[in-house]
Amino acid sequence: MRIVCPRSNLRSAARTAARLGPQQSATPQHSERRPTFPLAFALLLASACLARCADSIVAPQPIRPPPIDKSGYTLFNPTPREYMREFTTDRPDLTESPFTVDAGHFQFEMDILNYSYDRYTPARDNTRFERVSIAPVNLKLGILNHLDLQLVIESYTSIRSHNAQTGDVETHRGFGDIVPRMKFNFWGDDGGQTAMAVMPFIKLPTNQDGIRNSSVEGGVIFPFAMNLPMGFDLGAMTQFNAARDEEGSGHHAEFANSVTVSHDLVGNLGGYLEFYSRVSTETGASWIGSVDVGFTYAIGENIQLDAGVNVGVTRAADDVNPFLGISWRF
């Protein structure tokens, strides 16, 4: 506690009391008595000064409790709900999140419907491609406080190509690939201005009817997040892939980078704007670039709806890719 007292008023009161000290009387019998009025006046000034000092007392700041140590929580000793971090997801943008699922809790993130249309292709052969994905899901399980395991499942995909010159139509449908992933947070999971994680993954070729390339692929992702002024949030990601060659049985390197900026709009409604780029080292491959925009809507603390569209800015990217999704934590 700190008391701020105007010392000038105290000195003024003291000088006044000194001036109003022993007074000389006209009668000898009262020469040794001190008059009561100057003393009372001095006490009155001192009381006013003390009252003013009391008004200047600065209230002590509340002591913030130390952060909770959550390192002891595991899959078999779940994090209590009152200590769980804010609900965050890896969707709907293409930029992954550096935040993990709390230990002992489960989260799933799913596209209700995902559609893409691509006509302006690098081949320039007037072939139109359409892809419909129904309920692809990312299942996430918190193992430790800063570690979760994920399983991305392409439940059903339909790919249709139509050549406008020849009239040929080709359709492939069925179950897609499975991608196990792991996310380990380096810092920022439970607070701070920045956060970063690492996400290794491997793609298992479980697809049907030639939907994918039927090859094992893998890579690693480094997601990053930062709080910006005025309530904005920044997300960024760098990704390295070992991808199957279009021709032959070898692999080549691919590099993906993205940046996204998000902000709350009205109430529980938020929005984001993103730029995504992927470059391949394979000879003759074109780079993929898209500008993406979307919205999220929180229903309580553990459910989120989202919708958006990714717009290709290069021929190698899908022309347009709208989607609708949901995420749920429990």
C-alpha positions as CSV (number, residue, x, y, z in Angstrom):
1,M,0.0,0.0,0.0
2,R,1.3,3.5,-0.9
3,I,0.1,6.7,0.7
4,V,0.5,9.9,-1.3
5,C,0.5,12.8,1.2
6,P,0.7,16.5,0.1
7,R,3.7,17.6,2.1
8,S,3.3,21.2,1.2
9,N,0.1,21.3,3.2
10,L,1.8,19.8,6.2
11,R,4.5,22.4,6.1
12,S,2.0,25.1,5.7
13,A,0.1,23.8,8.7
14,A,3.3,23.7,10.8
15,R,4.2,27.3,9.8
16,T,0.7,28.4,10.7
17,A,0.9,26.7,14.1
18,A,4.3,28.3,14.7
19,R,2.9,31.8,13.9
20,L,0.0,31.1,16.2
21,G,2.1,29.9,19.0
22,P,2.5,31.6,22.5
23,Q,0.7,35.0,22.4
24,Q,1.4,37.9,24.7
25,S,-1.5,38.9,27.0
26,A,-2.4,42.3,28.2
27,T,-2.9,41.1,31.8
28,P,0.0,39.7,33.8
29,Q,-2.0,37.0,35.5
30,H,-2.7,35.2,32.2
31,S,0.9,35.6,30.7
32,E,1.8,31.9,31.2
33,R,-1.4,30.4,29.5
34,R,-1.4,29.4,25.8
35,P,-4.5,30.4,23.8
36,T,-6.6,27.5,22.7
37,F,-7.8,29.0,19.4
38,P,-4.4,28.8,17.5
39,L,-3.9,25.2,18.6
40,A,-7.4,24.2,17.5
41,F,-6.9,25.9,14.2
42,A,-3.6,24.0,13.7
43,L,-5.3,20.7,14.6
44,L,-8.1,21.4,12.1
45,L,-5.6,22.0,9.3
46,A,-3.7,18.8,10.2
47,S,-7.0,16.8,10.2
48,A,-7.9,18.2,6.7
49,C,-4.5,17.2,5.5
50,L,-4.8,13.7,6.8
51,A,-8.2,13.3,5.3
52,R,-6.8,14.4,1.9
53,C,-4.0,11.9,2.4
54,A,-6.5,9.1,3.1
55,D,-8.2,9.9,-0.2
56,S,-4.9,9.5,-2.0
57,I,-4.3,5.9,-0.8
58,V,-3.6,3.7,-3.8
59,A,-5.5,0.3,-3.5
60,P,-3.2,-2.7,-3.8
61,Q,-3.4,-4.6,-7.1
62,P,-4.8,-8.1,-6.9
63,I,-2.2,-10.9,-6.9
64,R,-2.6,-13.1,-9.9
65,P,-2.3,-16.8,-9.1
66,P,0.6,-18.6,-10.7
67,P,-0.3,-20.6,-13.9
68,I,-1.6,-24.1,-13.3
69,D,1.0,-26.9,-13.8
70,K,-0.7,-29.2,-16.3
71,S,2.3,-31.4,-17.0
72,G,0.9,-34.2,-14.9
73,Y,-2.3,-34.6,-17.1
74,T,-2.3,-37.5,-19.6
75,L,-4.6,-39.6,-21.6
76,F,-5.4,-41.6,-18.5
77,N,-5.5,-38.6,-16.2
78,P,-7.5,-36.1,-18.2
79,T,-7.2,-32.3,-17.8
80,P,-10.1,-31.0,-15.7
81,R,-12.6,-28.9,-17.8
82,E,-11.9,-25.8,-15.7
83,Y,-8.2,-26.0,-16.8
84,M,-8.8,-26.7,-20.5
85,R,-7.5,-24.1,-23.0
86,E,-9.6,-22.2,-25.5
87,F,-11.2,-24.3,-28.2
88,T,-9.0,-24.1,-31.4
89,T,-9.1,-26.1,-34.6
90,D,-6.9,-26.9,-37.6
91,R,-9.7,-26.0,-39.9
92,P,-11.3,-24.2,-41.8
93,D,-8.3,-22.5,-43.4
94,L,-5.4,-24.5,-44.9
95,T,-3.0,-23.2,-42.3
96,E,-2.6,-25.7,-39.4
97,S,-2.8,-24.5,-35.8
98,P,0.0,-24.9,-33.3
99,F,-2.3,-25.6,-30.4
100,T,-3.0,-29.2,-29.2
101,V,-6.0,-30.9,-27.7
102,D,-5.9,-31.1,-23.9
103,A,-4.7,-34.4,-22.5
104,G,-7.5,-37.0,-22.2
105,H,-9.9,-35.1,-24.4
106,F,-11.2,-35.9,-27.9
107,Q,-11.9,-33.6,-30.8
108,F,-13.1,-34.1,-34.3
109,E,-13.1,-31.7,-37.2
110,M,-15.1,-32.5,-40.3
111,D,-16.1,-31.2,-43.7
112,I,-19.9,-31.7,-44.0
113,L,-19.5,-31.1,-47.7
114,N,-16.5,-30.1,-49.8
115,Y,-16.7,-29.3,-53.5
116,S,-14.1,-28.2,-56.0
117,Y,-14.2,-27.1,-59.6
118,D,-11.2,-26.8,-62.0
119,R,-11.4,-25.9,-65.7
120,Y,-8.3,-23.7,-66.2
121,T,-5.7,-26.4,-65.9
122,P,-1.9,-26.3,-66.8
123,A,-2.7,-28.8,-69.6
124,R,-5.1,-26.3,-71.3
125,D,-7.0,-29.3,-72.9
126,N,-10.5,-28.1,-72.1
127,T,-11.0,-30.8,-69.5
128,R,-13.2,-29.9,-66.5
129,F,-12.6,-31.6,-63.2
130,E,-15.1,-31.8,-60.3
131,R,-14.5,-33.3,-56.9
132,V,-17.0,-33.9,-54.1
133,S,-15.9,-35.0,-50.7
134,I,-18.5,-36.0,-48.1
135,A,-17.6,-36.1,-44.4
136,P,-13.8,-36.3,-44.5
137,V,-12.8,-36.1,-40.9
138,N,-9.8,-35.3,-38.7
139,L,-10.0,-37.3,-35.4
140,K,-7.8,-35.9,-32.6
141,L,-6.9,-37.3,-29.2
142,G,-4.9,-35.5,-26.5
143,I,-2.1,-37.7,-25.2
144,L,-0.1,-35.3,-23.0
145,N,-0.6,-31.6,-22.2
146,H,1.4,-30.6,-25.3
147,L,1.0,-33.7,-27.5
148,D,-1.9,-35.0,-29.5
149,L,-2.4,-37.7,-32.1
150,Q,-4.6,-37.2,-35.2
151,L,-6.1,-39.4,-37.9
152,V,-7.3,-37.8,-41.1
153,I,-9.8,-40.0,-43.0
154,E,-11.1,-39.4,-46.5
155,S,-14.4,-41.2,-46.0
156,Y,-15.9,-40.7,-49.5
157,T,-14.7,-38.9,-52.5
158,S,-16.1,-38.6,-56.1
159,I,-13.9,-37.2,-58.9
160,R,-15.3,-36.5,-62.3
161,S,-13.5,-35.3,-65.4
162,H,-15.1,-34.2,-68.6
163,N,-13.2,-33.4,-71.8
164,A,-15.2,-30.8,-73.8
165,Q,-13.4,-31.6,-77.1
166,T,-13.8,-35.4,-77.1
167,G,-16.8,-35.7,-74.8
168,D,-15.1,-38.3,-72.7
169,V,-16.3,-38.5,-69.1
170,E,-14.4,-40.4,-66.4
171,T,-15.6,-40.9,-62.8
172,H,-13.8,-42.3,-59.8
173,R,-15.6,-42.9,-56.5
174,G,-14.8,-44.5,-53.2
175,F,-12.9,-44.4,-49.9
176,G,-9.8,-42.2,-49.8
177,D,-6.5,-42.2,-48.0
178,I,-5.7,-42.3,-44.3
179,V,-3.2,-39.8,-42.8
180,P,-1.9,-40.4,-39.3
181,R,-0.4,-37.2,-37.8
182,M,1.2,-36.1,-34.5
183,K,1.3,-32.6,-33.1
184,F,3.8,-31.5,-30.5
185,N,3.7,-27.9,-29.2
186,F,7.0,-26.2,-28.5
187,W,5.5,-23.2,-26.7
188,G,2.4,-21.1,-26.3
189,D,-0.2,-23.9,-25.8
190,D,-1.4,-22.4,-22.5
191,G,-0.8,-18.7,-23.1
192,G,1.6,-16.1,-24.5
193,Q,1.8,-13.9,-27.5
194,T,3.2,-16.6,-29.9
195,A,2.9,-20.3,-30.3
196,M,4.7,-22.9,-32.4
197,A,4.5,-26.7,-33.0
198,V,5.8,-29.5,-35.2
199,M,3.5,-32.0,-37.1
200,P,5.0,-35.0,-38.8
201,F,2.6,-37.1,-40.9
202,I,2.4,-40.0,-43.3
203,K,-0.1,-40.8,-45.9
204,L,-1.3,-44.4,-46.2
205,P,-2.6,-45.4,-49.7
206,T,-6.0,-46.9,-48.7
207,N,-7.9,-45.2,-51.6
208,Q,-10.3,-47.0,-53.9
209,D,-10.9,-46.7,-57.6
210,G,-7.7,-44.7,-58.3
211,I,-8.9,-41.7,-56.4
212,R,-5.3,-41.0,-55.3
213,N,-1.8,-42.1,-56.5
214,S,-1.7,-45.3,-54.3
215,S,1.7,-44.4,-52.9
216,V,3.1,-43.8,-49.4
217,E,3.9,-40.1,-48.9
218,G,4.9,-38.1,-45.8
219,G,6.2,-34.9,-44.5
220,V,6.4,-32.4,-41.6
221,I,4.6,-29.2,-40.9
222,F,5.7,-26.3,-38.7
223,P,2.6,-24.2,-37.7
224,F,3.0,-20.8,-36.0
225,A,0.6,-18.3,-34.4
226,M,0.9,-14.8,-33.1
227,N,-1.4,-12.2,-31.5
228,L,-1.6,-8.9,-33.4
229,P,-2.7,-5.5,-32.3
230,M,-6.4,-4.5,-32.4
231,G,-7.6,-8.0,-31.8
232,F,-6.2,-9.6,-35.0
233,D,-4.6,-13.1,-35.0
234,L,-1.9,-14.2,-37.4
235,G,-1.3,-17.8,-38.4
236,A,1.5,-19.1,-40.6
237,M,2.8,-22.5,-41.8
238,T,5.7,-24.1,-43.5
239,Q,5.4,-27.6,-44.8
240,F,7.8,-30.1,-46.4
241,N,6.4,-33.1,-48.4
242,A,8.0,-36.2,-49.9
243,A,5.5,-36.6,-52.8
244,R,5.2,-39.4,-55.4
245,D,6.4,-38.4,-58.9
246,E,3.7,-38.1,-61.5
247,E,5.6,-40.6,-63.7
248,G,7.7,-43.3,-62.3
249,S,8.1,-44.7,-58.8
250,G,10.3,-42.0,-57.3
251,H,9.6,-39.2,-54.9
252,H,10.3,-35.5,-55.0
253,A,10.2,-32.6,-52.6
254,E,7.3,-30.2,-52.2
255,F,7.2,-27.0,-50.1
256,A,4.0,-25.4,-48.9
257,N,3.7,-22.0,-47.2
258,S,0.7,-20.1,-46.0
259,V,-0.3,-17.1,-43.9
260,T,-3.7,-16.3,-42.5
261,V,-5.2,-13.3,-40.6
262,S,-8.3,-13.7,-38.6
263,H,-10.5,-11.4,-36.4
264,D,-13.8,-11.6,-34.5
265,L,-16.6,-9.9,-36.4
266,V,-19.9,-9.8,-34.6
267,G,-20.7,-11.8,-31.4
268,N,-19.5,-15.4,-32.0
269,L,-18.9,-14.9,-35.7
270,G,-15.3,-14.6,-36.9
271,G,-13.6,-14.4,-40.2
272,Y,-10.2,-15.0,-41.9
273,L,-8.3,-14.2,-45.0
274,E,-5.5,-16.5,-46.2
275,F,-2.9,-16.9,-48.9
276,Y,-1.6,-20.5,-49.6
277,S,1.2,-21.6,-51.9
278,R,2.7,-25.0,-52.8
279,V,5.8,-25.4,-55.0
280,S,7.1,-28.8,-56.4
281,T,10.6,-29.6,-57.3
282,E,9.4,-32.1,-60.0
283,T,10.4,-31.1,-63.5
284,G,7.6,-29.3,-65.3
285,A,5.4,-29.0,-62.2
286,S,3.4,-25.7,-61.8
287,W,3.1,-23.9,-58.5
288,I,-0.3,-23.9,-56.7
289,G,-1.6,-20.7,-55.2
290,S,-4.9,-19.7,-53.7
291,V,-6.6,-16.9,-51.9
292,D,-9.0,-18.2,-49.2
293,V,-11.7,-16.5,-47.2
294,G,-14.0,-18.0,-44.6
295,F,-16.1,-17.6,-41.5
296,T,-16.5,-19.4,-38.2
297,Y,-19.3,-19.4,-35.7
298,A,-19.0,-20.7,-32.2
299,I,-21.9,-22.6,-30.6
300,G,-20.9,-22.6,-26.9
301,E,-17.3,-23.4,-25.8
302,N,-16.9,-26.7,-27.7
303,I,-18.7,-26.6,-31.0
304,Q,-17.8,-24.5,-34.1
305,L,-19.4,-24.2,-37.5
306,D,-17.5,-22.9,-40.5
307,A,-17.9,-22.1,-44.2
308,G,-15.6,-20.6,-46.8
309,V,-14.2,-20.7,-50.3
310,N,-10.7,-21.2,-51.7
311,V,-10.1,-19.4,-55.0
312,G,-7.2,-20.5,-57.2
313,V,-4.9,-17.8,-58.5
314,T,-2.8,-20.2,-60.6
315,R,-3.7,-22.8,-63.2
316,A,-2.5,-25.6,-61.1
317,A,-4.9,-24.8,-58.3
318,D,-8.6,-25.6,-58.3
319,D,-10.6,-22.7,-59.7
320,V,-13.0,-22.6,-56.8
321,N,-13.4,-24.7,-53.7
322,P,-16.4,-24.0,-51.4
323,F,-16.9,-26.0,-48.2
324,L,-19.0,-26.3,-45.1
325,G,-17.8,-27.9,-41.9
326,I,-18.1,-28.5,-38.2
327,S,-15.8,-29.1,-35.2
328,W,-16.6,-30.5,-31.8
329,R,-14.6,-31.1,-28.6
330,F,-15.5,-33.3,-25.7
